[in-house]
Amino acid sequence: MELLAPAGNLDKLKTAVLYGANAVYLAGQKFSLRGASDNFSETELLEGVLFARKNNCKTYVTLNAFLHDQELKELPEYVKFLEKCGVDAVIVSDLGVMTVVQQNSELAVHLSTQASCLNVHSAKLWKSLGAKRLVLGREVSLEEAGKIRKEAGIEVELFMVRCVWRIPETAPSPITQQDVTVIVVVACKAAAFHIRQFRIPLNQRTCLRNSFQVL
């Protein structure tokens, strides 16, 4: 399992990393639907990636907006910048964006929940197109997620009570709540308190995202 936390800005990224996240996801100033966050300039993004890598934490960048042709013309340069920075994956919704990423980099592609992948047939198609992980639609149950993971043979990420569970493709099936440990981070400054309260060791990094999107 993987503890993945949202990072709305550089300070929040560092907080998430220092409190034990295995990975963080973030957005730049363009091409993303994370408009409510501060988001990252290119300088901040590079600093964040280097900080995360130094602490054995992966970084995923959201490119999950649906783009017009003119915007797609601007995307290759940014994709190459992300790869040069050392980003581990990008999160996409748009087939056009996915194509541009694949044509201009070797970055892993994760499918955004915005693409509403809800079934095995869709999962197999996205896998055939090159997706390495599917963030399933929020309507999907744990049982359905286990079926998709098993039959499509691809990692899946699932929102549960505003947390996210990543189910490796090698995990046993069916998936149940007993297979994971959920850490809910209510606020950045309260993270240590909640980890202590539930007596969850920092090295037990399982699953993701706080309940109020404060990170």
C-alpha positions in Angstrom: 0.0 0.0 0.0 1.0 3.6 -0.5 0.4 6.7 1.6 -0.3 9.5 -1.0 -1.1 13.0 0.1 -2.2 16.1 -1.8 0.2 19.0 -1.7 -1.4 22.4 -2.4 1.9 24.3 -2.1 5.6 23.8 -1.3 5.1 24.1 2.5 2.3 21.5 2.5 4.4 19.2 0.4 7.3 19.3 2.9 4.8 18.7 5.7 3.3 15.7 4.0 6.7 14.2 3.2 8.1 14.8 6.7 5.0 13.1 8.3 5.6 10.0 6.3 3.9 10.2 2.9 5.2 7.7 0.3 4.0 10.0 -2.5 2.5 13.4 -3.0 0.4 14.8 -5.9 0.5 18.4 -6.9 -0.3 20.8 -9.7 1.6 23.5 -11.6 0.1 26.8 -12.8 -1.6 25.3 -15.9 -3.2 22.1 -17.3 -4.8 21.0 -14.0 -8.1 21.1 -12.2 -6.6 21.8 -8.8 -7.7 25.4 -9.1 -8.5 25.8 -5.4 -4.9 25.2 -4.3 -2.0 27.6 -4.4 -0.1 25.3 -6.8 3.5 25.3 -7.9 5.7 27.6 -10.0 8.3 25.8 -12.0 11.0 26.8 -9.4 8.8 25.5 -6.5 8.0 22.3 -8.4 11.7 21.5 -8.9 12.4 22.2 -5.3 9.5 20.1 -4.2 10.5 17.1 -6.3 14.1 17.2 -5.1 12.9 17.5 -1.4 10.6 14.5 -1.9 13.2 12.4 -3.6 15.7 13.1 -0.9 13.2 11.7 1.6 12.2 8.7 -0.5 8.9 10.1 -1.6 7.4 10.0 -5.1 5.8 13.0 -6.8 2.8 12.9 -9.2 1.8 16.0 -11.1 -1.9 16.5 -12.2 -2.4 17.3 -15.9 -6.1 16.4 -15.5 -7.7 19.3 -17.3 -9.5 18.7 -20.6 -7.5 20.9 -23.1 -8.2 22.6 -26.4 -5.9 22.3 -29.3 -4.1 25.6 -28.6 -3.4 24.5 -25.0 -2.2 21.1 -26.2 0.4 22.9 -28.3 1.9 24.4 -25.1 1.9 21.1 -23.3 5.0 19.3 -24.7 7.5 21.8 -23.3 5.9 21.5 -19.9 5.9 17.7 -20.0 9.6 17.7 -20.9 10.2 20.0 -18.0 8.4 17.6 -15.6 10.5 14.7 -16.8 13.7 16.7 -16.4 12.7 17.5 -12.8 12.3 13.9 -12.0 8.6 13.7 -11.5 7.5 10.0 -11.1 4.1 10.2 -12.9 1.4 12.5 -14.3 -2.3 12.2 -13.7 -4.4 12.7 -16.8 -8.1 12.6 -17.9 -7.9 13.7 -21.5 -6.8 11.2 -24.2 -5.2 14.1 -26.1 -3.1 15.0 -23.0 -2.2 11.3 -22.6 -1.0 11.2 -26.2 1.2 14.3 -25.8 2.7 13.0 -22.6 3.6 9.7 -24.3 5.0 11.3 -27.4 7.2 13.7 -25.5 8.4 11.7 -22.4 8.8 8.4 -20.6 6.6 9.6 -17.7 4.2 7.1 -16.2 0.6 7.9 -16.7 -2.1 7.6 -14.0 -5.7 8.0 -15.0 -7.5 10.7 -13.1 -10.8 10.0 -11.3 -12.2 12.7 -13.6 -12.2 10.1 -16.4 -14.8 8.1 -14.5 -13.4 4.6 -15.0 -16.0 2.4 -13.4 -15.7 -1.1 -14.9 -13.3 -3.8 -16.1 -13.8 -3.1 -19.9 -12.8 0.6 -19.4 -9.9 -0.4 -17.2 -8.5 -2.9 -19.8 -8.8 -0.2 -22.5 -7.0 2.4 -20.5 -4.3 -0.2 -19.6 -3.9 -1.0 -23.4 -3.4 2.7 -24.0 -0.6 2.9 -21.6 -2.0 3.9 -18.2 -0.1 2.4 -15.3 -2.6 3.2 -12.6 -6.3 4.0 -12.5 -7.9 6.4 -10.0 -11.3 4.9 -10.2 -14.6 6.8 -10.1 -15.9 7.5 -6.7 -19.0 5.5 -7.3 -16.9 2.3 -7.3 -17.2 0.0 -4.3 -14.3 -1.9 -2.7 -15.6 -5.2 -4.2 -15.8 -3.6 -7.7 -12.3 -2.2 -7.3 -11.0 -5.6 -6.4 -12.6 -7.1 -9.4 -11.2 -4.4 -11.7 -7.7 -4.7 -10.3 -7.8 -8.5 -10.6 -9.3 -8.8 -14.0 -7.6 -5.9 -15.7 -4.2 -6.5 -14.0 -3.5 -2.9 -13.2 -3.1 -0.8 -10.0 -6.2 1.0 -8.8 -6.7 3.9 -6.5 -10.1 4.3 -4.8 -11.6 7.2 -2.9 -13.2 6.0 0.4 -14.6 8.4 2.9 -12.5 11.1 1.3 -9.4 9.0 1.6 -7.7 7.1 -1.2 -6.7 3.5 -1.2 -4.2 2.3 -3.8 -4.5 -1.5 -4.4 -1.5 -3.0 -6.0 -2.2 -5.4 -8.9 -0.6 -8.2 -6.8 -2.9 -7.7 -3.8 -5.2 -10.6 -2.9 -8.8 -10.4 -4.1 -11.5 -9.6 -3.1 -10.3 -6.5 -1.4 -11.9 -5.7 2.0 -11.6 -2.9 4.5 -9.4 -5.3 6.6 -6.7 -5.2 3.9 -5.8 -1.6 4.5 -5.2 0.9 7.3 -6.6 4.4 6.7 -4.8 7.5 8.1 -6.9 10.6 8.0 -4.9 13.8 8.4 -7.3 16.5 9.5 -4.8 19.3 9.4 -1.1 19.7 8.7 -0.3 20.7 12.3 -2.5 17.9 13.7 -0.8 15.1 11.7 1.5 13.9 14.4 -1.4 14.0 16.9 -3.6 11.8 14.8 -0.8 9.4 14.1 -0.1 9.1 17.8 -3.8 8.9 18.7 -4.4 5.9 16.4 -1.0 4.4 17.4 0.0 4.0 13.7 3.7 3.8 13.3 5.2 6.2 10.7 6.7 3.3 8.8 3.3 1.7 8.3 2.5 3.8 5.2 -0.6 2.5 3.7 -3.1 5.0 2.3 -3.9 8.4 1.3 -5.2 11.8 1.4 -6.7 13.8 4.2 -10.4 14.3 4.7 -10.6 18.0 4.2 -8.1 18.6 1.4 -6.0 20.9 3.6 -2.6 19.6 2.3 
